[in-house]
Amino acid sequence: MLEDFFSLPCVFSTTDFVISEIIQPVQIKAIEKYTKSKKLDIVSFSFEEIIEITDIHSNNTNNASITDCSVWYYAKKTGGRLLTGDGKLRKSAEGDNVKVSGILYVFDILVEYEILEKKKAADLLEKLMQINMRLPRGECEKRILTWRNC
């Protein structure tokens, strides 16, 4: 779904903190494809911004990593949307007035923009549910039922 994701009419950014954690060669190659094509911007921070990120990290009570705090900080700074599947990060960032969404939001907009056909989205979400037990089962099943009945 990566190709589908990056075909959305959105500006995608991540931080150099996130990129530095990617170690799998296949993942590095995939990311390079999108950075070279300018579909993914990798953000670096000034010394002063790193101090602010460190402050967020020091003051949060959810054990968010410095990498998590870097994307939280960037989303807040730019008014962007933070995409995460981490519930603790979501709660803290939302408490800081940051827009936060997860994988279901991504599915919804892929369907909304007709990048993903509804039946295919239902199939993919069903597969994802098999490997990710943390997804909100009721919300997933509601979407699957809706998308299959269209």
N, C-alpha and C positions, 0 to 999 in steps of 0.2 A: 504493500500500500504506500510505500515511500514515494514512488513516482506520482501516484494520485495526490498524496498530501502536498507535494511541492508544486502541483499544478493549480492549486487554489490561488485565487487572486488576492494574496496576502503578502505582507512583508514578514519574512521569517528571520529571526535573529537568535543567537545563542551567545554564550560567553566563552572566552578562552579557558575559563575554569572547567566548563563542561567538556570542551574539545580535548583538554589535556587528560581527561579520564578515559577517553576512548582508546582501547589498546588492541582490539581485534582488527586485523588487517582488512577484512571484508567491510567492516563498519567504517574504517578510516577511508577506504576507497569510495564508499558510497557518499560520505560527507564531502569529500573533495570534489566529487562530481557537482554537488549543489553549491559549493562555495565558488568553484570556478565559473559556473554559469550564473553567478550572482543571485541565486534563489535563496541562499542562506548567507547571512552576514554574521561574521564572528566579531564580537565586541571585546575590546581590551579596555582596561581602566587606567586612569591616572592614579598616582600615589594617593591623592586625597580621596578618590572614590574607593580605593581599596581600604582605606581607613574606615569609611562609612560602611562598607560591606562587613568589615571586621566587627564594627560596633553592632550591626544587626545580628551577626553570629554570636557575639558575646551576650547580648541582651535577650535573645529568644529563649524560650523555655521548652522548645520541642525537639532539641537535639538536631536541628537542621545543620547540614554540613556547610562549610564555607562555599562550596559549589552551589548548593541550594540557595544560599543567601545571595550569591552573585546574580542568579536569574531573578530572584525576588526583588533585589535592588534595581536591576535594569528595567523590569516590568513597571515598577513603581515610578522610576525616574522618567520613563517614556510614555507612561499611560497605556502601556501595552497589556496584552493578555498573557498570563503565565499558564503554560500548559504543563500539567504534572499529574501523575497518578499517586503522588505521595499525600496521604490524608493529613498528616501533621503539617507538612509544608503548606498545603491548601488552607488549613485553618488559620495558621499564623499570617499568611499573606493576605487572606481575606480580612482578617482583623486589622490589617494595615491598609485597608481600602484598595487592594490590588484585585483586578479582575482575574479570576482563576477558573480554568476549565480543564477537563480531563478527556479521556479517549472517547467517551460518548459524544461529547461536543464535536470532536473531529469527525466521527461517523456522521453526525447530524449535518454538518456543513458539507461533507463530501456528497451526501445524498441531496441536500438542498441545491447545490450547484450542479447537480446531475453529472458529477464526475464518477460517482459510483451508482450503479443501478440498485434499486431497492432490494431486489432479491439477492443480489451478490453481497450487498451490505449485510443482509440478514445471515447469509451463510458465513461470512467472515467474522461477524460478531459472535455467532454460535461457536466457531472454532476458537476464538479468543477466550470465550468463557470456559472452555475446556482446559486452557493452560493458565488462566488467571482467575483464581478463586476469589480475589478481592473485589472484583467488579460488582456493582449493585445489581444483583440478580433480577429483581423486579423490574428495574428500569430497562435492563437489557432485554428481558422477555417481552416487555411491552413494545419495544422497538421492533424486535424480530417479528412479532405477531402483526404489527402494523405494516411493516415492509413486505411481508409475505402475502398479505391480503390486498395488495394494490394491483 
